[in-house]
């Protein structure tokens, strides 16, 4: 899974601010689709209405827990990327239209094409924002290529879409918060508000596979 550097932009606006704009999101996501199609041979059909819905729901969730303290902002980048992943899975704006003829279903890109696309996008944006705006690096975990992890990820996301937040942390090389992943944990002692929906804890842990 390569870094899709082409989805960044060269304006003076911080990247994390640009990413909060619908036009930027749509353009960046479409570029990610093109890159993933070239990389995997899979072809996707895009639903622009679903893309808009996914972004609108992400913005609502993003604003609901936005941290007040600067020291929390780098961690919130990862959390926000997880929120985006959960909403992409929920609204599913890209559906695989054709799978490569030489597809190996033991590889994540072919086992779950849409999920692979969404994870690629969220990891790439996450990594670029951390690098450009916070001078931090992302170090993806080897679990990113493990089929059993992706099987667990897909099953849990179907049962509780918020679990995608924890899985993105795992894929990004961070410590996942399996319990109530939809709640941002401040590092400055502040308390985050609970989202309006109640979610069950993740049923299956990676260690149990």
C-alpha positions in Angstrom: 0.0 0.0 0.0 1.9 3.0 -1.2 1.7 6.6 -0.1 -0.6 8.6 -2.5 1.3 11.9 -2.4 -0.6 13.3 -5.3 -3.7 13.9 -3.2 -1.9 16.7 -1.3 -2.0 20.4 -2.5 0.5 23.2 -2.6 -1.5 26.1 -1.2 -0.5 27.9 2.0 -3.6 26.5 3.8 -2.6 23.8 6.3 -3.4 20.4 4.9 -5.6 19.5 7.9 -7.8 22.6 7.1 -8.0 21.7 3.4 -9.2 18.2 4.3 -12.2 19.7 6.0 -13.6 20.9 2.6 -15.9 18.8 0.5 -14.3 19.8 -2.8 -10.9 18.7 -1.5 -12.2 15.5 -0.1 -14.0 14.6 -3.4 -10.9 15.4 -5.5 -8.6 13.5 -3.1 -10.8 10.5 -3.0 -11.2 10.3 -6.8 -7.4 10.5 -7.1 -7.0 7.7 -4.6 -9.5 5.6 -6.6 -7.5 6.1 -9.8 -4.2 5.2 -8.0 -5.8 2.1 -6.4 -7.2 1.0 -9.8 -3.8 1.3 -11.4 -2.1 -0.5 -8.5 -4.6 -3.4 -8.2 -6.3 -3.7 -11.6 -9.7 -3.4 -9.8 -12.3 -1.0 -11.2 -14.7 1.0 -9.0 -18.0 2.7 -9.6 -18.4 5.9 -7.6 -21.6 7.3 -6.0 -21.1 11.0 -5.6 -24.2 11.4 -3.5 -22.9 8.8 -1.1 -19.5 10.6 -1.0 -21.2 13.8 0.0 -23.2 12.0 2.7 -20.1 10.3 4.1 -18.3 13.6 4.2 -21.2 15.4 5.9 -21.5 12.8 8.6 -17.8 12.8 9.1 -17.8 16.6 9.6 -20.6 16.3 12.1 -18.6 13.7 14.1 -15.4 15.6 13.6 -16.8 18.8 15.1 -18.5 17.0 18.0 -15.2 16.0 19.6 -12.7 18.5 18.2 -10.0 19.0 20.9 -9.4 22.4 22.5 -5.7 21.8 23.4 -2.9 22.0 20.8 -1.2 19.0 22.3 -4.2 16.8 21.4 -4.3 17.8 17.7 -1.8 15.3 16.3 -3.6 12.5 18.0 -6.9 13.8 16.7 -5.6 13.5 13.2 -5.5 9.8 13.6 -8.9 9.7 15.3 -10.4 11.9 12.5 -9.0 9.5 9.9 -10.6 6.6 11.7 -13.9 8.5 11.7 -13.6 9.0 8.0 -12.9 5.3 7.5 -16.0 4.3 9.5 -18.1 6.7 7.4 -16.7 5.5 4.1 -17.6 1.9 5.1 -21.0 3.0 6.3 -22.0 4.9 3.1 -19.8 2.8 0.7 -19.4 5.4 -2.1 -17.1 3.2 -4.1 -18.3 -0.2 -5.2 -16.1 -2.6 -7.1 -17.3 -3.0 -10.7 -14.6 -5.4 -11.9 -11.8 -7.3 -10.2 -8.5 -8.0 -11.9 -8.4 -11.3 -13.8 -5.3 -12.4 -11.8 -6.8 -11.4 -8.4 -5.5 -13.3 -5.4 -8.2 -13.3 -2.8 -5.6 -14.0 -0.1 -4.5 -10.4 -0.6 -6.4 -7.6 1.1 -6.9 -5.6 -2.1 -8.9 -8.5 -3.6 -10.4 -10.0 -0.4 -12.2 -6.7 0.3 -11.6 -4.3 -2.5 -13.7 -1.4 -1.1 -12.2 -1.8 2.3 -8.7 -1.8 0.9 -9.5 1.4 -1.1 -10.9 3.2 2.0 -8.0 2.2 4.2 -5.5 3.3 1.6 -7.2 6.7 1.3 -7.5 7.3 5.1 -3.9 6.1 5.8 -2.5 8.3 3.0 -4.3 11.4 4.1 -3.5 10.7 7.8 0.2 10.2 7.0 0.5 13.4 4.9 -1.3 15.6 7.4 0.9 14.3 10.2 4.0 14.9 8.1 3.1 18.3 6.6 1.3 19.9 9.5 2.9 18.3 12.6 6.3 17.0 11.5 5.3 13.5 12.6 5.7 10.2 10.8 3.4 7.3 10.3 4.8 3.7 10.5 2.2 1.2 9.2 1.9 -2.1 11.0 2.6 -5.4 9.2 -1.0 -6.3 10.0 -1.9 -4.2 6.9 -0.9 -7.1 4.8 -2.4 -10.0 6.9 -5.5 -11.6 5.6 -6.7 -12.8 9.0 -6.6 -9.2 10.3 -8.6 -8.1 7.3 -11.1 -10.9 7.9 -11.5 -9.7 11.5 -11.7 -6.1 10.4 -14.5 -6.8 7.9 -16.5 -8.9 10.2 -16.3 -6.4 13.1 -17.0 -3.4 10.8 -20.2 -5.1 9.6 -21.3 -5.6 13.2 -20.1 -2.2 14.6 -18.8 0.3 12.0 -17.0 2.3 14.7 -14.5 -0.5 15.1 -12.9 0.8 11.9 -11.4 3.6 14.0 -9.5 1.1 16.1 -8.4 -1.0 13.1 -7.0 2.1 11.3 -4.9 2.8 14.4 -3.7 -0.8 14.2 -2.8 -0.5 10.5 -1.1 2.9 11.1 1.1 1.4 13.8 -0.6 3.0 16.8 -2.1 1.4 19.8 -5.8 0.6 19.0 -8.5 1.6 21.5 -10.8 -1.4 21.2 -13.2 -0.3 23.9 -15.5 2.6 22.6 -13.2 3.5 19.7 -15.7 6.3 18.7 -14.7 8.3 21.7 -11.6 10.5 21.4 -9.3 10.2 24.4 -7.6 13.6 25.2 -4.0 13.5 26.3 -4.3 16.8 28.1 -6.7 15.7 30.8 -9.8 17.0 29.1 -12.9 14.9 28.8 -14.4 14.2 25.4 -18.2 14.0 25.0 -19.8 10.8 24.0 -21.4 10.6 20.6 -25.2 10.3 20.5 -25.3 6.7 19.4 -24.5 3.7 21.6 -22.1 1.2 20.2 -21.2 -2.3 21.4 -17.6 -3.2 22.1 -15.7 -5.0 19.4 -16.5 -8.7 19.5 -13.4 -10.1 18.1 -9.8 -9.1 19.0 -6.8 -9.7 16.7 -5.2 -11.8 19.4 -8.1 -14.2 19.3 -7.7 -15.0 15.7 
